[in-house]
């Protein structure tokens, strides 16, 4: 499964919401040292009920817009 994600780092509250075909993910982690990306993977894994090892960021490692793959 592939999902489009738009990330808001340094948010006051963490959340995931679906808007049309994109998921808006807010994380409290800053966008430095890959911390926000790792937290996005954790939240998406919890949301779909899969281990974090099954969630990969395919594109957008240095961007707020990302394409995420969820396997298995």
mmJSON file of the N, C-alpha and C atoms, coordinates in Angstrom:
{"data_MODEL":{"atom_site":{
"group_PDB":["ATOM","ATOM","ATOM","ATOM","ATOM","ATOM","ATOM","ATOM","ATOM","ATOM","ATOM","ATOM","ATOM","ATOM","ATOM","ATOM","ATOM","ATOM","ATOM","ATOM","ATOM","ATOM","ATOM","ATOM","ATOM","ATOM","ATOM","ATOM","ATOM","ATOM","ATOM","ATOM","ATOM","ATOM","ATOM","ATOM","ATOM","ATOM","ATOM","ATOM","ATOM","ATOM","ATOM","ATOM","ATOM","ATOM","ATOM","ATOM","ATOM","ATOM","ATOM","ATOM","ATOM","ATOM","ATOM","ATOM","ATOM","ATOM","ATOM","ATOM","ATOM","ATOM","ATOM","ATOM","ATOM","ATOM","ATOM","ATOM","ATOM","ATOM","ATOM","ATOM","ATOM","ATOM","ATOM","ATOM","ATOM","ATOM","ATOM","ATOM","ATOM","ATOM","ATOM","ATOM","ATOM","ATOM","ATOM","ATOM","ATOM","ATOM","ATOM","ATOM","ATOM","ATOM","ATOM","ATOM","ATOM","ATOM","ATOM","ATOM","ATOM","ATOM","ATOM","ATOM","ATOM","ATOM","ATOM","ATOM","ATOM","ATOM","ATOM","ATOM","ATOM","ATOM","ATOM","ATOM","ATOM","ATOM","ATOM","ATOM","ATOM","ATOM","ATOM","ATOM","ATOM","ATOM","ATOM","ATOM","ATOM","ATOM","ATOM","ATOM","ATOM","ATOM","ATOM","ATOM","ATOM","ATOM","ATOM","ATOM","ATOM","ATOM","ATOM","ATOM","ATOM","ATOM","ATOM","ATOM","ATOM","ATOM","ATOM","ATOM","ATOM","ATOM","ATOM","ATOM","ATOM","ATOM","ATOM","ATOM","ATOM","ATOM","ATOM","ATOM","ATOM","ATOM","ATOM","ATOM","ATOM","ATOM","ATOM","ATOM","ATOM","ATOM","ATOM","ATOM","ATOM","ATOM","ATOM","ATOM","ATOM","ATOM","ATOM","ATOM","ATOM","ATOM","ATOM","ATOM","ATOM","ATOM","ATOM","ATOM","ATOM","ATOM","ATOM","ATOM","ATOM","ATOM","ATOM","ATOM","ATOM","ATOM","ATOM","ATOM","ATOM","ATOM","ATOM","ATOM","ATOM","ATOM","ATOM","ATOM","ATOM","ATOM","ATOM","ATOM"],
"id":[1,2,3,4,5,6,7,8,9,10,11,12,13,14,15,16,17,18,19,20,21,22,23,24,25,26,27,28,29,30,31,32,33,34,35,36,37,38,39,40,41,42,43,44,45,46,47,48,49,50,51,52,53,54,55,56,57,58,59,60,61,62,63,64,65,66,67,68,69,70,71,72,73,74,75,76,77,78,79,80,81,82,83,84,85,86,87,88,89,90,91,92,93,94,95,96,97,98,99,100,101,102,103,104,105,106,107,108,109,110,111,112,113,114,115,116,117,118,119,120,121,122,123,124,125,126,127,128,129,130,131,132,133,134,135,136,137,138,139,140,141,142,143,144,145,146,147,148,149,150,151,152,153,154,155,156,157,158,159,160,161,162,163,164,165,166,167,168,169,170,171,172,173,174,175,176,177,178,179,180,181,182,183,184,185,186,187,188,189,190,191,192,193,194,195,196,197,198,199,200,201,202,203,204,205,206,207,208,209,210,211,212,213,214,215,216],
"type_symbol":["N","C","C","N","C","C","N","C","C","N","C","C","N","C","C","N","C","C","N","C","C","N","C","C","N","C","C","N","C","C","N","C","C","N","C","C","N","C","C","N","C","C","N","C","C","N","C","C","N","C","C","N","C","C","N","C","C","N","C","C","N","C","C","N","C","C","N","C","C","N","C","C","N","C","C","N","C","C","N","C","C","N","C","C","N","C","C","N","C","C","N","C","C","N","C","C","N","C","C","N","C","C","N","C","C","N","C","C","N","C","C","N","C","C","N","C","C","N","C","C","N","C","C","N","C","C","N","C","C","N","C","C","N","C","C","N","C","C","N","C","C","N","C","C","N","C","C","N","C","C","N","C","C","N","C","C","N","C","C","N","C","C","N","C","C","N","C","C","N","C","C","N","C","C","N","C","C","N","C","C","N","C","C","N","C","C","N","C","C","N","C","C","N","C","C","N","C","C","N","C","C","N","C","C","N","C","C","N","C","C","N","C","C","N","C","C"],
"label_atom_id":["N","CA","C","N","CA","C","N","CA","C","N","CA","C","N","CA","C","N","CA","C","N","CA","C","N","CA","C","N","CA","C","N","CA","C","N","CA","C","N","CA","C","N","CA","C","N","CA","C","N","CA","C","N","CA","C","N","CA","C","N","CA","C","N","CA","C","N","CA","C","N","CA","C","N","CA","C","N","CA","C","N","CA","C","N","CA","C","N","CA","C","N","CA","C","N","CA","C","N","CA","C","N","CA","C","N","CA","C","N","CA","C","N","CA","C","N","CA","C","N","CA","C","N","CA","C","N","CA","C","N","CA","C","N","CA","C","N","CA","C","N","CA","C","N","CA","C","N","CA","C","N","CA","C","N","CA","C","N","CA","C","N","CA","C","N","CA","C","N","CA","C","N","CA","C","N","CA","C","N","CA","C","N","CA","C","N","CA","C","N","CA","C","N","CA","C","N","CA","C","N","CA","C","N","CA","C","N","CA","C","N","CA","C","N","CA","C","N","CA","C","N","CA","C","N","CA","C","N","CA","C","N","CA","C","N","CA","C","N","CA","C","N","CA","C","N","CA","C","N","CA","C"],
"label_alt_id":[null,null,null,null,null,null,null,null,null,null,null,null,null,null,null,null,null,null,null,null,null,null,null,null,null,null,null,null,null,null,null,null,null,null,null,null,null,null,null,null,null,null,null,null,null,null,null,null,null,null,null,null,null,null,null,null,null,null,null,null,null,null,null,null,null,null,null,null,null,null,null,null,null,null,null,null,null,null,null,null,null,null,null,null,null,null,null,null,null,null,null,null,null,null,null,null,null,null,null,null,null,null,null,null,null,null,null,null,null,null,null,null,null,null,null,null,null,null,null,null,null,null,null,null,null,null,null,null,null,null,null,null,null,null,null,null,null,null,null,null,null,null,null,null,null,null,null,null,null,null,null,null,null,null,null,null,null,null,null,null,null,null,null,null,null,null,null,null,null,null,null,null,null,null,null,null,null,null,null,null,null,null,null,null,null,null,null,null,null,null,null,null,null,null,null,null,null,null,null,null,null,null,null,null,null,null,null,null,null,null,null,null,null,null,null,null],
"label_comp_id":["UNK","UNK","UNK","UNK","UNK","UNK","UNK","UNK","UNK","UNK","UNK","UNK","UNK","UNK","UNK","UNK","UNK","UNK","UNK","UNK","UNK","UNK","UNK","UNK","UNK","UNK","UNK","UNK","UNK","UNK","UNK","UNK","UNK","UNK","UNK","UNK","UNK","UNK","UNK","UNK","UNK","UNK","UNK","UNK","UNK","UNK","UNK","UNK","UNK","UNK","UNK","UNK","UNK","UNK","UNK","UNK","UNK","UNK","UNK","UNK","UNK","UNK","UNK","UNK","UNK","UNK","UNK","UNK","UNK","UNK","UNK","UNK","UNK","UNK","UNK","UNK","UNK","UNK","UNK","UNK","UNK","UNK","UNK","UNK","UNK","UNK","UNK","UNK","UNK","UNK","UNK","UNK","UNK","UNK","UNK","UNK","UNK","UNK","UNK","UNK","UNK","UNK","UNK","UNK","UNK","UNK","UNK","UNK","UNK","UNK","UNK","UNK","UNK","UNK","UNK","UNK","UNK","UNK","UNK","UNK","UNK","UNK","UNK","UNK","UNK","UNK","UNK","UNK","UNK","UNK","UNK","UNK","UNK","UNK","UNK","UNK","UNK","UNK","UNK","UNK","UNK","UNK","UNK","UNK","UNK","UNK","UNK","UNK","UNK","UNK","UNK","UNK","UNK","UNK","UNK","UNK","UNK","UNK","UNK","UNK","UNK","UNK","UNK","UNK","UNK","UNK","UNK","UNK","UNK","UNK","UNK","UNK","UNK","UNK","UNK","UNK","UNK","UNK","UNK","UNK","UNK","UNK","UNK","UNK","UNK","UNK","UNK","UNK","UNK","UNK","UNK","UNK","UNK","UNK","UNK","UNK","UNK","UNK","UNK","UNK","UNK","UNK","UNK","UNK","UNK","UNK","UNK","UNK","UNK","UNK","UNK","UNK","UNK","UNK","UNK","UNK"],
"label_asym_id":["A","A","A","A","A","A","A","A","A","A","A","A","A","A","A","A","A","A","A","A","A","A","A","A","A","A","A","A","A","A","A","A","A","A","A","A","A","A","A","A","A","A","A","A","A","A","A","A","A","A","A","A","A","A","A","A","A","A","A","A","A","A","A","A","A","A","A","A","A","A","A","A","A","A","A","A","A","A","A","A","A","A","A","A","A","A","A","A","A","A","A","A","A","A","A","A","A","A","A","A","A","A","A","A","A","A","A","A","A","A","A","A","A","A","A","A","A","A","A","A","A","A","A","A","A","A","A","A","A","A","A","A","A","A","A","A","A","A","A","A","A","A","A","A","A","A","A","A","A","A","A","A","A","A","A","A","A","A","A","A","A","A","A","A","A","A","A","A","A","A","A","A","A","A","A","A","A","A","A","A","A","A","A","A","A","A","A","A","A","A","A","A","A","A","A","A","A","A","A","A","A","A","A","A","A","A","A","A","A","A","A","A","A","A","A","A"],
"label_entity_id":["1","1","1","1","1","1","1","1","1","1","1","1","1","1","1","1","1","1","1","1","1","1","1","1","1","1","1","1","1","1","1","1","1","1","1","1","1","1","1","1","1","1","1","1","1","1","1","1","1","1","1","1","1","1","1","1","1","1","1","1","1","1","1","1","1","1","1","1","1","1","1","1","1","1","1","1","1","1","1","1","1","1","1","1","1","1","1","1","1","1","1","1","1","1","1","1","1","1","1","1","1","1","1","1","1","1","1","1","1","1","1","1","1","1","1","1","1","1","1","1","1","1","1","1","1","1","1","1","1","1","1","1","1","1","1","1","1","1","1","1","1","1","1","1","1","1","1","1","1","1","1","1","1","1","1","1","1","1","1","1","1","1","1","1","1","1","1","1","1","1","1","1","1","1","1","1","1","1","1","1","1","1","1","1","1","1","1","1","1","1","1","1","1","1","1","1","1","1","1","1","1","1","1","1","1","1","1","1","1","1","1","1","1","1","1","1"],
"label_seq_id":[1,1,1,2,2,2,3,3,3,4,4,4,5,5,5,6,6,6,7,7,7,8,8,8,9,9,9,10,10,10,11,11,11,12,12,12,13,13,13,14,14,14,15,15,15,16,16,16,17,17,17,18,18,18,19,19,19,20,20,20,21,21,21,22,22,22,23,23,23,24,24,24,25,25,25,26,26,26,27,27,27,28,28,28,29,29,29,30,30,30,31,31,31,32,32,32,33,33,33,34,34,34,35,35,35,36,36,36,37,37,37,38,38,38,39,39,39,40,40,40,41,41,41,42,42,42,43,43,43,44,44,44,45,45,45,46,46,46,47,47,47,48,48,48,49,49,49,50,50,50,51,51,51,52,52,52,53,53,53,54,54,54,55,55,55,56,56,56,57,57,57,58,58,58,59,59,59,60,60,60,61,61,61,62,62,62,63,63,63,64,64,64,65,65,65,66,66,66,67,67,67,68,68,68,69,69,69,70,70,70,71,71,71,72,72,72],
"pdbx_PDB_ins_code":[null,null,null,null,null,null,null,null,null,null,null,null,null,null,null,null,null,null,null,null,null,null,null,null,null,null,null,null,null,null,null,null,null,null,null,null,null,null,null,null,null,null,null,null,null,null,null,null,null,null,null,null,null,null,null,null,null,null,null,null,null,null,null,null,null,null,null,null,null,null,null,null,null,null,null,null,null,null,null,null,null,null,null,null,null,null,null,null,null,null,null,null,null,null,null,null,null,null,null,null,null,null,null,null,null,null,null,null,null,null,null,null,null,null,null,null,null,null,null,null,null,null,null,null,null,null,null,null,null,null,null,null,null,null,null,null,null,null,null,null,null,null,null,null,null,null,null,null,null,null,null,null,null,null,null,null,null,null,null,null,null,null,null,null,null,null,null,null,null,null,null,null,null,null,null,null,null,null,null,null,null,null,null,null,null,null,null,null,null,null,null,null,null,null,null,null,null,null,null,null,null,null,null,null,null,null,null,null,null,null,null,null,null,null,null,null],
"Cartn_x":[0.851,0.0,0.903,0.508,1.244,0.332,0.876,0.087,0.903,0.203,0.815,0.66,1.741,1.744,2.296,1.673,2.21,2.483,3.732,4.181,4.317,3.872,4.104,4.984,6.295,7.174,6.994,7.518,7.461,6.038,5.095,3.693,3.485,2.479,2.164,1.487,0.746,0.0,0.222,0.47,0.648,-0.708,-0.872,-2.133,-1.949,-2.878,-2.976,-4.412,-4.575,-5.92,-5.868,-6.947,-7.015,-7.764,-7.149,-7.777,-7.691,-8.827,-8.909,-7.994,-6.951,-6.075,-4.729,-4.609,-3.362,-3.603,-2.63,-2.701,-1.869,-2.458,-1.755,-1.261,0.055,0.658,1.411,1.025,1.709,2.509,3.786,4.658,5.336,5.663,6.305,7.811,8.367,9.813,10.228,11.438,11.939,12.387,12.487,12.885,14.405,15.097,16.554,16.976,18.062,18.606,17.662,16.755,15.811,14.804,14.715,13.833,12.364,11.979,10.574,10.206,11.084,10.8,10.602,11.443,11.302,9.983,9.596,8.328,7.146,7.231,6.169,6.014,7.113,7.053,6.395,6.742,6.147,4.638,4.205,2.773,1.987,2.533,1.849,1.768,2.838,2.833,1.761,1.652,0.607,-0.777,-0.942,-2.236,-2.727,-1.801,-2.203,-2.049,-1.485,-1.339,-0.249,0.814,1.947,3.203,4.217,5.488,6.165,6.965,7.626,8.528,9.032,9.9,9.166,7.839,7.041,6.711,7.093,6.774,8.06,8.081,9.268,8.892,9.756,9.588,10.276,9.494,10.047,10.607,9.846,10.287,9.993,10.749,10.503,11.256,12.43,13.21,13.575,13.716,14.076,12.959,11.749,10.595,9.445,8.493,7.312,6.321,6.383,5.518,6.271,5.646,6.316,5.407,6.014,5.304,5.809,4.873,5.216,4.68,5.501,5.121,4.874,3.76,3.451,3.351,4.245,4.262,3.701,3.423,3.014,1.712],
"Cartn_y":[-1.162,0.0,1.232,2.241,3.492,4.614,5.522,6.672,7.946,9.026,10.35,11.0,11.617,12.223,13.637,14.561,15.91,16.108,16.436,16.455,17.88,18.071,19.314,18.975,19.32,19.066,20.154,19.922,20.89,21.289,20.392,20.689,20.597,21.286,21.226,19.911,19.348,18.116,17.157,15.885,14.892,14.376,14.261,13.743,13.291,12.445,12.026,12.273,12.972,13.146,12.983,12.45,12.221,13.373,13.932,15.002,14.613,14.214,13.687,12.474,12.535,11.375,11.532,12.541,12.803,12.73,12.204,12.175,13.326,14.113,15.204,14.677,14.668,14.115,15.23,15.485,16.471,15.728,16.089,15.446,16.51,16.163,17.104,17.198,16.24,16.21,17.28,17.823,18.782,18.067,18.83,18.269,18.266,17.852,17.761,16.362,15.903,14.603,13.444,13.592,12.531,12.211,13.067,12.794,12.846,13.843,13.94,12.761,12.385,11.245,9.96,9.739,8.532,8.54,9.697,9.776,9.579,10.1,9.878,8.381,7.679,6.229,5.533,5.949,5.346,5.571,6.801,7.112,6.373,6.323,5.612,4.122,3.558,2.139,1.863,2.716,2.558,2.676,3.623,3.89,2.687,2.024,0.879,-0.459,-0.445,-1.676,-2.601,-2.04,-2.82,-2.435,-3.285,-2.896,-1.795,-0.989,0.134,-0.353,-1.572,-2.109,-2.268,-2.278,-2.419,-1.071,0.03,1.375,2.027,2.404,3.021,4.321,5.309,6.554,6.354,6.421,6.207,7.494,8.571,9.865,10.943,12.037,13.175,13.146,12.54,12.46,13.84,14.825,16.186,17.164,16.671,17.485,17.183,18.11,17.87,16.943,16.881,15.984,14.673,13.561,12.265,11.207,10.185,8.988,7.861,7.178,6.128,4.792,3.762,2.393,1.613,0.867,-0.005,-1.421,-2.3,-3.664,-4.65,-5.851,-6.968,-6.812],
"Cartn_z":[0.0,0.0,0.0,-0.753,-0.815,-0.346,0.46,0.89,0.715,0.397,0.322,1.683,2.148,3.473,3.371,4.095,4.237,5.718,6.055,7.447,7.97,9.212,9.94,11.141,11.065,12.208,13.268,14.45,15.559,15.918,15.76,16.085,17.597,18.08,19.508,19.868,18.906,19.154,17.986,18.295,17.241,16.789,15.467,14.936,13.502,13.07,11.675,11.255,10.146,9.597,8.088,7.546,6.103,5.458,4.424,3.663,2.194,1.644,0.281,0.162,-0.668,-0.846,-0.152,0.703,1.412,2.911,3.621,5.074,5.622,6.497,7.157,8.497,8.665,9.877,10.594,11.83,12.663,13.718,13.842,14.828,15.682,16.902,17.812,17.572,16.885,16.649,15.634,15.775,14.785,13.512,12.45,11.154,11.013,12.041,11.996,12.421,11.853,12.23,11.989,11.044,10.667,11.778,12.787,13.928,13.537,12.738,12.316,11.419,10.506,9.622,10.423,11.412,12.236,12.995,13.509,14.244,13.305,12.082,11.094,10.847,10.663,10.456,11.645,12.863,14.064,14.111,13.848,13.908,12.832,11.626,10.541,10.875,11.416,11.795,12.849,13.841,14.857,14.238,13.333,12.702,11.889,11.166,10.338,11.065,12.267,13.036,12.528,11.996,11.483,12.258,12.252,12.874,12.056,12.722,12.049,10.91,10.996,9.943,8.612,8.63,7.408,6.766,7.419,6.922,6.429,5.132,4.527,3.851,3.971,3.225,1.884,0.809,-0.531,-1.117,-1.019,-1.551,-0.526,-0.607,0.261,1.571,1.587,2.827,3.367,2.487,2.896,2.574,2.494,2.119,3.068,3.154,3.981,3.28,1.954,1.177,0.955,1.324,1.254,0.643,0.089,-0.35,0.543,1.19,2.144,1.651,1.807,1.458,2.745,2.762,3.889,3.331,3.769,3.235,4.248,3.737,4.555,5.21],
"occupancy":[1.0,1.0,1.0,1.0,1.0,1.0,1.0,1.0,1.0,1.0,1.0,1.0,1.0,1.0,1.0,1.0,1.0,1.0,1.0,1.0,1.0,1.0,1.0,1.0,1.0,1.0,1.0,1.0,1.0,1.0,1.0,1.0,1.0,1.0,1.0,1.0,1.0,1.0,1.0,1.0,1.0,1.0,1.0,1.0,1.0,1.0,1.0,1.0,1.0,1.0,1.0,1.0,1.0,1.0,1.0,1.0,1.0,1.0,1.0,1.0,1.0,1.0,1.0,1.0,1.0,1.0,1.0,1.0,1.0,1.0,1.0,1.0,1.0,1.0,1.0,1.0,1.0,1.0,1.0,1.0,1.0,1.0,1.0,1.0,1.0,1.0,1.0,1.0,1.0,1.0,1.0,1.0,1.0,1.0,1.0,1.0,1.0,1.0,1.0,1.0,1.0,1.0,1.0,1.0,1.0,1.0,1.0,1.0,1.0,1.0,1.0,1.0,1.0,1.0,1.0,1.0,1.0,1.0,1.0,1.0,1.0,1.0,1.0,1.0,1.0,1.0,1.0,1.0,1.0,1.0,1.0,1.0,1.0,1.0,1.0,1.0,1.0,1.0,1.0,1.0,1.0,1.0,1.0,1.0,1.0,1.0,1.0,1.0,1.0,1.0,1.0,1.0,1.0,1.0,1.0,1.0,1.0,1.0,1.0,1.0,1.0,1.0,1.0,1.0,1.0,1.0,1.0,1.0,1.0,1.0,1.0,1.0,1.0,1.0,1.0,1.0,1.0,1.0,1.0,1.0,1.0,1.0,1.0,1.0,1.0,1.0,1.0,1.0,1.0,1.0,1.0,1.0,1.0,1.0,1.0,1.0,1.0,1.0,1.0,1.0,1.0,1.0,1.0,1.0,1.0,1.0,1.0,1.0,1.0,1.0,1.0,1.0,1.0,1.0,1.0,1.0],
"B_iso_or_equiv":[0.0,0.0,0.0,0.0,0.0,0.0,0.0,0.0,0.0,0.0,0.0,0.0,0.0,0.0,0.0,0.0,0.0,0.0,0.0,0.0,0.0,0.0,0.0,0.0,0.0,0.0,0.0,0.0,0.0,0.0,0.0,0.0,0.0,0.0,0.0,0.0,0.0,0.0,0.0,0.0,0.0,0.0,0.0,0.0,0.0,0.0,0.0,0.0,0.0,0.0,0.0,0.0,0.0,0.0,0.0,0.0,0.0,0.0,0.0,0.0,0.0,0.0,0.0,0.0,0.0,0.0,0.0,0.0,0.0,0.0,0.0,0.0,0.0,0.0,0.0,0.0,0.0,0.0,0.0,0.0,0.0,0.0,0.0,0.0,0.0,0.0,0.0,0.0,0.0,0.0,0.0,0.0,0.0,0.0,0.0,0.0,0.0,0.0,0.0,0.0,0.0,0.0,0.0,0.0,0.0,0.0,0.0,0.0,0.0,0.0,0.0,0.0,0.0,0.0,0.0,0.0,0.0,0.0,0.0,0.0,0.0,0.0,0.0,0.0,0.0,0.0,0.0,0.0,0.0,0.0,0.0,0.0,0.0,0.0,0.0,0.0,0.0,0.0,0.0,0.0,0.0,0.0,0.0,0.0,0.0,0.0,0.0,0.0,0.0,0.0,0.0,0.0,0.0,0.0,0.0,0.0,0.0,0.0,0.0,0.0,0.0,0.0,0.0,0.0,0.0,0.0,0.0,0.0,0.0,0.0,0.0,0.0,0.0,0.0,0.0,0.0,0.0,0.0,0.0,0.0,0.0,0.0,0.0,0.0,0.0,0.0,0.0,0.0,0.0,0.0,0.0,0.0,0.0,0.0,0.0,0.0,0.0,0.0,0.0,0.0,0.0,0.0,0.0,0.0,0.0,0.0,0.0,0.0,0.0,0.0,0.0,0.0,0.0,0.0,0.0,0.0],
"pdbx_formal_charge":[null,null,null,null,null,null,null,null,null,null,null,null,null,null,null,null,null,null,null,null,null,null,null,null,null,null,null,null,null,null,null,null,null,null,null,null,null,null,null,null,null,null,null,null,null,null,null,null,null,null,null,null,null,null,null,null,null,null,null,null,null,null,null,null,null,null,null,null,null,null,null,null,null,null,null,null,null,null,null,null,null,null,null,null,null,null,null,null,null,null,null,null,null,null,null,null,null,null,null,null,null,null,null,null,null,null,null,null,null,null,null,null,null,null,null,null,null,null,null,null,null,null,null,null,null,null,null,null,null,null,null,null,null,null,null,null,null,null,null,null,null,null,null,null,null,null,null,null,null,null,null,null,null,null,null,null,null,null,null,null,null,null,null,null,null,null,null,null,null,null,null,null,null,null,null,null,null,null,null,null,null,null,null,null,null,null,null,null,null,null,null,null,null,null,null,null,null,null,null,null,null,null,null,null,null,null,null,null,null,null,null,null,null,null,null,null],
"auth_seq_id":[1,1,1,2,2,2,3,3,3,4,4,4,5,5,5,6,6,6,7,7,7,8,8,8,9,9,9,10,10,10,11,11,11,12,12,12,13,13,13,14,14,14,15,15,15,16,16,16,17,17,17,18,18,18,19,19,19,20,20,20,21,21,21,22,22,22,23,23,23,24,24,24,25,25,25,26,26,26,27,27,27,28,28,28,29,29,29,30,30,30,31,31,31,32,32,32,33,33,33,34,34,34,35,35,35,36,36,36,37,37,37,38,38,38,39,39,39,40,40,40,41,41,41,42,42,42,43,43,43,44,44,44,45,45,45,46,46,46,47,47,47,48,48,48,49,49,49,50,50,50,51,51,51,52,52,52,53,53,53,54,54,54,55,55,55,56,56,56,57,57,57,58,58,58,59,59,59,60,60,60,61,61,61,62,62,62,63,63,63,64,64,64,65,65,65,66,66,66,67,67,67,68,68,68,69,69,69,70,70,70,71,71,71,72,72,72],
"auth_comp_id":["UNK","UNK","UNK","UNK","UNK","UNK","UNK","UNK","UNK","UNK","UNK","UNK","UNK","UNK","UNK","UNK","UNK","UNK","UNK","UNK","UNK","UNK","UNK","UNK","UNK","UNK","UNK","UNK","UNK","UNK","UNK","UNK","UNK","UNK","UNK","UNK","UNK","UNK","UNK","UNK","UNK","UNK","UNK","UNK","UNK","UNK","UNK","UNK","UNK","UNK","UNK","UNK","UNK","UNK","UNK","UNK","UNK","UNK","UNK","UNK","UNK","UNK","UNK","UNK","UNK","UNK","UNK","UNK","UNK","UNK","UNK","UNK","UNK","UNK","UNK","UNK","UNK","UNK","UNK","UNK","UNK","UNK","UNK","UNK","UNK","UNK","UNK","UNK","UNK","UNK","UNK","UNK","UNK","UNK","UNK","UNK","UNK","UNK","UNK","UNK","UNK","UNK","UNK","UNK","UNK","UNK","UNK","UNK","UNK","UNK","UNK","UNK","UNK","UNK","UNK","UNK","UNK","UNK","UNK","UNK","UNK","UNK","UNK","UNK","UNK","UNK","UNK","UNK","UNK","UNK","UNK","UNK","UNK","UNK","UNK","UNK","UNK","UNK","UNK","UNK","UNK","UNK","UNK","UNK","UNK","UNK","UNK","UNK","UNK","UNK","UNK","UNK","UNK","UNK","UNK","UNK","UNK","UNK","UNK","UNK","UNK","UNK","UNK","UNK","UNK","UNK","UNK","UNK","UNK","UNK","UNK","UNK","UNK","UNK","UNK","UNK","UNK","UNK","UNK","UNK","UNK","UNK","UNK","UNK","UNK","UNK","UNK","UNK","UNK","UNK","UNK","UNK","UNK","UNK","UNK","UNK","UNK","UNK","UNK","UNK","UNK","UNK","UNK","UNK","UNK","UNK","UNK","UNK","UNK","UNK","UNK","UNK","UNK","UNK","UNK","UNK"],
"auth_asym_id":["A","A","A","A","A","A","A","A","A","A","A","A","A","A","A","A","A","A","A","A","A","A","A","A","A","A","A","A","A","A","A","A","A","A","A","A","A","A","A","A","A","A","A","A","A","A","A","A","A","A","A","A","A","A","A","A","A","A","A","A","A","A","A","A","A","A","A","A","A","A","A","A","A","A","A","A","A","A","A","A","A","A","A","A","A","A","A","A","A","A","A","A","A","A","A","A","A","A","A","A","A","A","A","A","A","A","A","A","A","A","A","A","A","A","A","A","A","A","A","A","A","A","A","A","A","A","A","A","A","A","A","A","A","A","A","A","A","A","A","A","A","A","A","A","A","A","A","A","A","A","A","A","A","A","A","A","A","A","A","A","A","A","A","A","A","A","A","A","A","A","A","A","A","A","A","A","A","A","A","A","A","A","A","A","A","A","A","A","A","A","A","A","A","A","A","A","A","A","A","A","A","A","A","A","A","A","A","A","A","A","A","A","A","A","A","A"],
"auth_atom_id":["N","CA","C","N","CA","C","N","CA","C","N","CA","C","N","CA","C","N","CA","C","N","CA","C","N","CA","C","N","CA","C","N","CA","C","N","CA","C","N","CA","C","N","CA","C","N","CA","C","N","CA","C","N","CA","C","N","CA","C","N","CA","C","N","CA","C","N","CA","C","N","CA","C","N","CA","C","N","CA","C","N","CA","C","N","CA","C","N","CA","C","N","CA","C","N","CA","C","N","CA","C","N","CA","C","N","CA","C","N","CA","C","N","CA","C","N","CA","C","N","CA","C","N","CA","C","N","CA","C","N","CA","C","N","CA","C","N","CA","C","N","CA","C","N","CA","C","N","CA","C","N","CA","C","N","CA","C","N","CA","C","N","CA","C","N","CA","C","N","CA","C","N","CA","C","N","CA","C","N","CA","C","N","CA","C","N","CA","C","N","CA","C","N","CA","C","N","CA","C","N","CA","C","N","CA","C","N","CA","C","N","CA","C","N","CA","C","N","CA","C","N","CA","C","N","CA","C","N","CA","C","N","CA","C","N","CA","C","N","CA","C","N","CA","C","N","CA","C","N","CA","C"],
"pdbx_PDB_model_num":[1,1,1,1,1,1,1,1,1,1,1,1,1,1,1,1,1,1,1,1,1,1,1,1,1,1,1,1,1,1,1,1,1,1,1,1,1,1,1,1,1,1,1,1,1,1,1,1,1,1,1,1,1,1,1,1,1,1,1,1,1,1,1,1,1,1,1,1,1,1,1,1,1,1,1,1,1,1,1,1,1,1,1,1,1,1,1,1,1,1,1,1,1,1,1,1,1,1,1,1,1,1,1,1,1,1,1,1,1,1,1,1,1,1,1,1,1,1,1,1,1,1,1,1,1,1,1,1,1,1,1,1,1,1,1,1,1,1,1,1,1,1,1,1,1,1,1,1,1,1,1,1,1,1,1,1,1,1,1,1,1,1,1,1,1,1,1,1,1,1,1,1,1,1,1,1,1,1,1,1,1,1,1,1,1,1,1,1,1,1,1,1,1,1,1,1,1,1,1,1,1,1,1,1,1,1,1,1,1,1,1,1,1,1,1,1]
}}}
